[in-house]
Amino acid sequence: MPFPLQFNPLFPSSVFIAIIVSGYLYHHLPWVPRRTMATRISDKIYRYCTEPYSLSSSLTKDPTKSAAHYAQQLYGGERMAIMEHQPPHLRKPASQEDLERARQCGNWGSSTPSDLFLRCFHDALCSLEHDPLVGMVSPSLMGTTGTIPLTILAPLPDICKHMSNLIVRAKKEVFLATNFWVSSTASRLITDALLELSARAGSRNQKMIVKIMYDRGNVKQAIDNHQIVPVSEYTGSAVKLPSPEQIPNIDMQVQNFHRPMLGTFHSKFMIVDREIAIVQSNNIQDNDNLEMMTHLEGAVVDSLYDTAILSWEKVMEPLLPCLGTPAMESKYSTCEDLAFRALFEDRNGMKENTDGRKRDSGISEGESLPPHAAGDPHYDADIASEMKRVHQTLIPKPGETNRDAVTRHLNLATKLSQPGTAPDFPLPSSMTPYVPHTPHSPFPIALVNRHPFGAPNNTSLSVPQNAAWLSAIANATSTIFIQTPDLNAAPLIPALLSAVKRGVEVTYYVCLGYNDSGELLPGQGGTNEMVANTLYTSLENAGDGDGDGEGNEEVRKRLHVHYYVAKDQVMPIHNKFKKRSCHVKLMIVDGHLGIQGNGNQDTQSWCHSMEVNVMIDSKEICGEWQEALKRNQNTHIYGAASQTDGIWRDAGGKEADGAIGKDPGRFSWAKGVVGAVQRVRGVHHSLN
């Protein structure tokens, strides 16, 4: 064993002291200015939002310059500032004049944003005051429109299958961003698609451009956060992307992005030909998670394209060929595709089904399609054909019940043998991974992202993502629904309590035990059970505070905490068993405002990670999301926690196997440290 540091001649005490001092300074950031949070859209931000340029449009003028160059030229570059945080329920609400100013800051086309949407958008814009790019998109592209023809709510491989189909159908370029990429069955679906894309491009005598970003920590990122990955590294055993020799008709560039210490590149999105974008919850890895993805088209793709360019930051070599062809000028539209529209037709023409399944899978009796699988791909020409192939896997085989078919599908992702425990259900109520949305016109969408923040403190709160979440909660009038792996961010807890007390029904779904060890670390906020218990305890003697005499029991009944239960189960399964977990990240408020994307409701996502989220204003899409959430899981049936202490128990009063409960013990922080070490060493395979 070596001597203590102060006596080790190879590690002098002066070095040790320098490390301690550096750590202290990086934690407190005394050189970073403290600012007051803006409560109105300033003339500066209004100008940035309404002027006709963006970072991506400026890059077309001289693409030999980097995104960082144009960020500096247009917006003064990245500026770090720490905001004096004030909860939104304590702020003065935006006036009608403020809302009109917010409306003028977006490009809504013929759509009309609701009052609630504008309030959230207003507050998100206010967070740009001291750093116009804190939302990782040019302000002029933050408020836009688009369509969502498809949502996927399913195990991770089903989303990767759609990604692979989009990749092989690409005509010019693909930009794929993910937090964590690991060689796996899921990654094989993507790499198979790249091989096929190269072959198709070769048949057209064409060269495709592919950019891939991920976050795999590297010591070099202490000097340069954006590391271009050499071929020898990305073709190695950990990642296993194809080599240039394997994809001769693709020019592929890979970047590894992380902002030390805690500024994770947590973003997960993909853009194809600047016509289609997807924003999803999943990484590229094998796990047992239920995940969520939205397929977006229209002008919002230009906004996400801008985010991609800003995220890459460096000069692109080679350039993206669609840099000069905005999505808003494209005529591409899945909602106008005849095969897609046929999913919604019956003998009377366009008519929405109301049979509980919501959409016909399109599979005929006796029809058999080979499954699209890693190593044995079967690509489809359009979404309708993809949907037929995927939904066929959920039709019971001889001797199976409908429940058995779902169990088989959920076990496939990680080759499990977890038995189903739920009672059988009719086929119209079965799981439907693909959720096609009724053809619709563009509706208001805003990008509510956040930049990465590496310092080991929780001060980076004034960002569009957090502002939108808090504003939605503060301005809700009837219902709030949240599904997230973890819920423990400090600003969120009083916001939810305030909503419950003023009469709003608050329902949230979390995953039992998700990353419990990490959430026990100091400053992380605690486990899901601890937080649920804190919320109910806080309401125990609260009343609603309006003087009408309503008791604490009535107030507590407006808070509904549930722990995720898979479609084939009757109780939550703790995340440590890696059998049935949920990684969906979604908020729906008052039935028409939805925020979906990468961000969890935990301290890491609120304070550190780069996240990409879309905020939509559509009663129809939000309604179909809520129906799909009920159809593809049993959380609403079997997952309810006690409204006394927030803990899930079975009919006999027993907590779920592996549950820590509301009190993890005196040395819970030590468990957190051990868990964090295990996580870094790869013991925990399922990342946020």
ABEGO torsion letter per residue (X at the ends): XBBBAAABAABBAAAAAAAAAAAAAAAAGAABBBBBBBABBBAAAAAAAABABBAAAAAAABAABBAAAAAAAAAGEBBBBBBBBBBAAABBBBBAAAAAAAAAABBAEABBBBAAAAAAAAAAAAAAAABAAAAGBBAAAABBBEBBABBBBBBAAAAAAAAAAAAAABAABBBBBBABBBBBAAAAAAAAAAAAAAAAAAAAGBBBBBBBBBBBBBAAAAABABBBBBAAAAABAAAGBBBAAABAABBBBBBBBBBOAABBBABBBBBBGGABBBBBABBBBBBABBBBBBBBBEAAAAAAAAAAAAAAGBBBOBBBAAAABBAAABABBAAABAAAAAAABBAAEBBBBAAGAGBBAGBBBGBBBBBBBBGBBBBBABAAAAAAAAAAAABBBBGBBAAAAAAAAAAAAAGBABBBABBBBBAAABBBABBBBBBBBBBBBBBBBBBBBABBBAABABBAAAAAAAAAAAABAABBBBBBABBABAAAAAAAAAAAAAGBBBBBBBBBGBGAAAAABBGAGEBAAAAAAAAAAAAAAAEAGAGAGBBAAAAAAABBBBBBBBAABABBBBAAAGABBBABBBBBBGGABBBBEABBABAAAAAABBBBBBBBBBAAAAAAAAAAAAAABAAAAAABBBAAAGBBBBAAGBBBBGBAEABAEAAAAAAAAAAAAAAAAGABABBX
